[in-house]
Amino acid sequence: MVKVEFLGPINKNAMEVEITNLSELSSILKNDEQVSTWLETCAVAINDTLISSKDVALNDGDRISLLPPVCGG
């Protein structure tokens, strides 16, 4: 089981899912209206490390964070 956190303006409570890679998570979240619009623009971190591939293997207890783009100065 991995924990998925939605940061910033996504405004969704964390969830726990049984998945083995980010491609599976992407498939799940594409069906979620509240999150699907953010998927193309979010950075993704696993256990606080930014990643760039959906093929990263996930382990039980991992924490995935979806980080939407922000602006500020």
DAVEN-V242650 format. One record per residue. OMEGA is omega in radians with two decimals (none if undefined). NEAR is the number of other ideal C-beta (glycine too) atoms within 8 Angstrom. Layout:
OMEGA:NEAR  OMEGA:NEAR
This chain:
3.08:7  3.11:14  3.12:10  3.12:12  3.14:9  -3.02:10  3.06:8  -3.00:6  3.11:4  3.00:12  3.09:5  3.11:9  3.09:4  3.11:8  3.07:7  -3.12:7  3.12:9  -3.12:4  3.14:10  3.10:5  -3.07:11  3.08:14  3.10:8  3.11:9  3.13:12  3.12:10  3.13:8  -3.03:10  3.09:10  3.13:8  -3.11:6  -3.09:9  -3.07:5  -3.04:7  -2.98:12  -3.13:10  -3.13:5  -2.95:10  -3.08:10  -3.04:4  -3.09:6  2.89:11  -3.12:7  3.08:11  3.02:11  -3.11:12  3.08:6  3.07:6  3.13:6  3.13:6  -3.12:9  -3.11:3  3.09:6  -3.07:7  3.11:7  3.12:9  3.12:6  3.12:11  3.09:6  3.13:5  3.11:6  3.11:10  3.13:10  3.10:14  3.01:11  -3.04:14  3.13:9  3.09:11  3.10:6  3.04:5  -3.12:4  -3.11:3  none:2
